[in-house]
């Protein structure tokens, strides 16, 4: 019933399919106006991030996302180092009501 990483994802997100994209798709979507959100810690973000990415750590998504991205239908791409945190943030944002979000497949390590 639960994954090895946490007790939240399968319990709360049954049936939610995470929309994964490649780095090439990310570049195209950002060029067309998608918002890029780095869900890693501020320290990781400061050590290097993708151009024009907003840093909203996964643990702050619930508090900050409505302020940073008020439109629930705005196209948003989430990424982290490996893909796990961005998937968790994806599921949280879906529960909040965002419906046009994507997660970078494999995170920064896949680039």
N, C-alpha and C positions, 0 to 999 in steps of 0.2 A: 504494500500500500504506500509506503513512504520511500523516498530515494535515500541514498546514503549521505547526501550533502546536508539535508535539512528535513524538518518535519512539516514544512509548509507547502512545498510546491505541488505534490500530487494531491494532497488533501484538499487544498483550496482551489487548485487549478485543473481539476479533472476536465478533460475535453478541450482545453485551450491548446491550440497548436501555435507554437512560436514561429513567427515569420522570420526566417533566416535569409540574409543576403550576403553576397560576396563583396570583397573590397571594390571590385570594378563597378558593381551595382551601387555601392555606397557613393563613389565619386560622382556617378551620373545623377543620383538622387539629390546630393548636396548641391550640385551645380544648378538644379532645378528648384531649389528652395527648401529642401528638407533640413530640419534642425538636427545637429549632431550633439549627442550628450555622452560624455565620458563619465561612467558611474564608478570609477575608481576613487581612491582616497585623494585628498588634495596633494599630499606628498607625491604620490605616483603621477598625478596630473602634472605637477610642477617639474618632474623629472623628464617629461616628454609626453606630448599628446598630438592628436591629429589637428591640422589647421582649422580654425573657427569652431572648435568643440567647446561646449559649455561644460563646466565641471559641476555635476550634482551627484555626490556620492550616493551609492545605493541606499545607505542608511538614512539619507535626507530626502529621498524622492517624495515620500508622502507629505513632508512639510513644505517643500519648495516648488514642486512641479507646477502647481496651479499659478503661482506667481511668475515663474520663468516662462511657461508655455500655457497661456490661458485658454487657447482654442483646443478643444478635445479632438478635433479632426485634423489638426496640424500633422504633417508627415514628420515623424521623429525616428532617428536611428540611434540606438543605444550600443555602446561598446565598453569593454573592459579588457583585461589582459588575456584571458583565456576563453571567455564566453559565458561563464557561470553566473557572475554577478549581473551581467546585462540581461540574461534570461530571467533571473529573479526580479529585476527591476521591470522587465517587460510584463511579467505576470501581475505585479503590483499595479502597474499603470493601467492594465486592462481592467482590473477590479475597480479602479478609480473612475474609469469611463473613457480613457483614451483608446481610440480604435484604429489609428493609422500609424502603428509603430512597428519597427523592425529591429532585429538584433544582428550584429555583425558575426557571421559564422566563424567560430574559432578565436574571436577577439584579435587584439593586436599581434598575438603570436602567429596568426595565420597570414599576416601581410608579408 
